[in-house]
Each structure stands twice: as structure tokens, then as C-alpha cells.
Amino acid sequence: MEQAATHTVCRPVGELDAATVAQFREELAPYSGHARLVIDLSEVPFMDSAGLGGLIGSIRRAREHDGEVAVVCGGAGISRLLHTTGLDRIVAVADSVEDALDALGPPSR
């Protein structure tokens, strides 16, 4: 986790799947109330449906607390998954943290 005055960046490392999704949820839960959250999946080489569900659940929790979320995906596989499932229609998907922060717009709090 990287916290700044205007945003928080979560950077999971490794596969995000049925074996790791519970830890991902636990790590991200305390940050669901942050106004601007970036989930950087650049170091995630593989994500299965459980990982995708964990990601969607994290986005939902952040939005329930009036937070904005953007996702960074550096790899073609993860990017293809997010676009194929339509996740890119409900949350900003960017190529870098800087682009994700731009997609979120200026801080409102």
C-alpha cells in the first residue's frame, strides 16, 4: 500500500486467484473508505474468476463509502480479462498509476 494525501495505491503481487483472494480482500478492506483508490495490478500475472470477484467486491465496497476507484493493468492478459468481462465499463482501467489518477479526476476531499 502506498498512501498519499490525495489517494491510496494498492499493489498486489503474484497471482490473484482462489488461493489468494481472501488475503487480497483483507489487505484492501481498511482502505475501502478512502476517497481515491488505485488498484495497481501490474505485478499480477494471472487472475481467475475468484480474483475478479474479489476485485469487483473491493470496488463495490469503496463505492459504498463514496470512494472512486481506478484499476491499473500492465499485462495484456489482465487487460483482456477486464475488457472481456466489461469491468472497464464500470471502473476506469488505465496503463499506469498516473493515468489512473487522471481518470479519477481531481481530489474532492
Number of C-alpha atoms within 10 A of each C-alpha: 14 9 12 8 7 14 17 20 22 19 18 18 13 14 17 24 18 15 11 15 21 15 13 20 15 11 13 23 14 10 20 22 16 19 20 26 26 27 23 24 26 21 15 18 16 15 22 15 13 16 21 20 15 22 20 15 14 21 23 16 16 23 17 12 12 14 17 25 28 24 30 26 23 18 15 11 13 20 20 13 17 19 12 10 10 11 17 17 10 11 17 19 24 21 16 17 21 12 16 23 25 13 17 19 11 10 12 7 8
